[in-house]
Amino acid sequence: MKRKILSIVFVLIFVVPFAVSSQSSVKGNSVNGATGIVTTPTARIGWEYSDLGLDFGYSFLYGNGTAHVPRVTFSFLKKAEIGVAFNIRGGDDWDFLYHGKFQFYMNGGSAVAMGVMGDLSNVGGSSDVYLTPYLVASYSGNFFKWPAVTTMMFGWRMLEAGSISSNFAFSMGFELALAPQVFKNYVFWISDFSNYSFAERASINARDRGAFNTGIRIDPVKKGKFKLVFDLIGTDLLESSRGLSASATFGIGF
C-alpha cells in the first residue's frame, strides 16, 4: 500500500515539466464546492475574468454508502470565492460544508492562493466543527505536448471536533488535456491524492492513510459567460472502500 502511494506521489510531482504554458485548469468544482479537482482545491478562482460569478454543482457518491452533495460557490473581485455544500448521507444525517479562497498571485498558468475549508458534521445531532486553513499552488506545463496543470496543497487541521489539532493536511492534483488534437481541450484526465476527505463523515475516507481518486472531466463550454463541467471519478481506488463519484457544475459570470 505505501509503495503504491509513493509511486503515485512521485508521478504527480515529476510527470509535468516546469515550463510554463498558457493552459490553465478547467475551473470545475471539487466535491465540497471549491474550484478544484476531487478533494484538492486548486489555486484558481472559478471566475478570474468576471467581476462576479456563481457556480451551482451536485455530486453523487457511491461506495462505502451513498451521499448527495449539492453546492453553490460565489466568486468575486476576480481573486476570491466562498461557498457552501451539504453532504446528505440519508434521512436526517447530513453535514454543512463551507470554504473560502483568496488568490494573491497569478502569472500566466501559475497561481498561488490561501484558503480555508471545513464542516459542521452531523447537523441536528451532536454536531462537531472542523476547520482547515491551507496554502495552495498550481502551475501549468506540458506532458508530451499535452497541456497539464499540477497542484500542491499544504494545510493545518486546526479544529477537529471543536478541539485544537496538530495534524497537517496535504494533497496533490493533476489535470491533463487528453489528446488535444482529437478532443480539442474538451476532455481531461484528473487525479488527486490527499490525506483528508471533502467532509469528515465522507464516503471517501482518507483520514490518516490517504486516498487516490482519478477519472474524466468534460468541459464542453469553452467561451463566454457560462460554465458547464461534468466529472466521472473513481474514488479511493487503492482501498476496499473504493467507489464512484458523478458530478456536474453549472456556472455563470457577470
N, C-alpha and C positions, 0 to 999 in steps of 0.2 A: 504493500500500500504506500509506504513512504517513498519507495523508489519510483512509483508511478507519479506521485505528486511532485517530486523533484524533477522528473523528466518534463512534466507539463510546465512547471515554472521556468525551466531552462529554455524551452521552446518559446514561451511567451516573451521572455526577456530578449532573446537573441535572434528571433526569426525575422525581425524587421530592422533594416539598416537605419541609421540615424539621419540619413539625408532627408531634408525637409521637402515635402511635396505640397501642392496646393489642395490636395484632397483632405477633407475634414470628415468627422464622424457623421453618421446618418441623423443623429439627434432624435432617435427613438427613446422611449422611456424604459428604465429598469422597472422591476415589478413594483417597487414602492413608490414609483412616480417620478423620481429624479431622472433628469436626462442622463442616460447611461446605457449599460449593456443588460445583464440579467440581474445580478445583485450589485454590481460595481457601478458607481456614478462616474461619469467622465468629467473632465474639466470644461466641457462645453455647456452652453446655456441653450435652452430649447429654441429661443428666438433671438439671435445675436444681431440681426439686421432689421428688426422691427422694434418700435418703442414699447409695444405691449404684445403679449402672446398668451394664448390659452390652449392647453392640451387636455384632452379627455382620453382616458385609457381604461382598459379592462384586461385582466389576466385570469385564465382558468388553469389551476394546477391540479394534477392528478398524480398520485403516488404517495404512499405513506399517509393516506387520507386525501380528501379533496378540499379545495379552497377557491373562493371567488374574490378577486381583488379589483374593485372599481377605484378609480383615482382621478384627480384633477391637479394640474400644475399651472401656475401663473408666472410668466416671465415678464420682467420689466427693466427699464434703463439699459437694455442690451447687455447687461452684465450680471443680472441676478434672477433667481427663481425661488419660489416657495410652493409647497404643495402638501396635499393630504391624500391618504388612501385608507381603505378599510379591508382588513383581512378577515373575510367572513368564512368561518370554518364549519358552519352548520348550526341551525337553531338559533339560540341566543348567544352562541360562542363566537366572539369577534374581537378584533384589535383595531385600535385607531393609530395609524402611522402618520408621521409628519417628517418633512425635510425642508432644508433651505440651502442655497448655494450662492456664493459671490465669486465671480471670475475677476481676478485682479491683474491678469496678464494674458494677452493673446497676440501672437505674431504668426501670420500665415496659418499653417495647420497645427500649430502648437499652442497650448494654453495651460494655465495653472489656476486653480481655484481652491477656496476653502469652503467648508460646508458643515452641516450637521444633519444627522438623521436619527430617528428614534421611534419609539412606540409606547403607547399606553395599552398594555396587554390585558386580555380578559376583562374588557369593559362590561360593567354590570355585575361583576363578581369581585373577587379580591384583586383589584387592579394593581399592576406594578408598572413603574416608569423606567424606561431605558433610553439612554442618550449617548450618542457617539459623535463628537466633533472630529473632523478629518481634513487632511490636505491631499489634493489630487492633481496629477499632471497627466496630460495627454499629448502625444507627439505623433506626427504623421511621417510616413515614408513609403517605400515600395518593396514588395516581395515578388521578385521575378517580374517586375514591371506591373504588378497588380497593386493598386492603391491600398494602403493599410494604415490603421491607427492603433497605437498601443497606449494603454492607460495603466497607471500605478497609483494606488490609494493607500495612505497610512492614516490611521485614526486611533483614538483612545476611547474605549468603552467607559466613559466617565461615570455613568449611572447604570447600575444593574439591580433591578428590583428596588429602586429608590436608594440604594447604598453606593457610596463611592467605590470605584473599582480600579484596579491596577492593570487590567487586561488591555492588550492592544489589538486593533483590527487592521487587517491587511487584505488587499485584493489586487488582482491584475486582470486586465481585459484586453481583448484583441478583436479588431474588426477588419475584415478583408473583403474587398470587392471581388467577387468571383467572376473570372473570365470576362473582364470588362469589354473586350471586343465583341463578345457574344451577347452578354446581358446588359450592356450599356449602363453599368453602375446602378442597376435596379436591384440586384441580388447580392447579399452579403453573407459571409460566414462570420458568426460572432461566437466568442468563447470567453468565459471568465472563471477564475479560481479565487475563492475567498474563504476566510476562516470565520465568517459571520453569515447570517441569513438576513433576508429582507425584513423579517419580523422575528421576534423572539420565539413565538409559537408557530413558526413557518413549517410547512411540509418539507422544505429544503433545509434539513437540519445540519448546518455546517459548524455548529458550535464546538470549539476545542479540537477539531480534526480537519476541517476544510471540506469544500465541495467544489466539484468541477461541473460546469454547465456549458453546453455547446449546442448550436443549431443554426437556423437560417433566419435572416431578416430581409424582408422585401420592402422596398421604398419606391412605390410606383409614381409618386408625385414629386417632381424634381424642382419645379419653379413656382413662383407666385406666393400668395399669402396663405396657402393651405398645406397641411401635412397629413399624410396617411401612411402608417407604418404597420407591418404585420410581422410577428415573430412566431416561430415554432421551435421550441427548445427542449432538448433532453436535459433533465436536471439531476444533479448528484449522481453522475453516471458511474462513479467508481465504487459505489456502495449498494447494498441490497435495497436501500430506500429510494433507488432511482425512480424517476417519474417523467412527466411531460408537462410542459407549460405552453399554452397558446395565448397570444396577446395581440391586441390591436390598439393603436393610438391614432386619434384624430386631433388635429390642431389648426388654429387659425391665428394669423398675425395681424396687428393693427398699426 
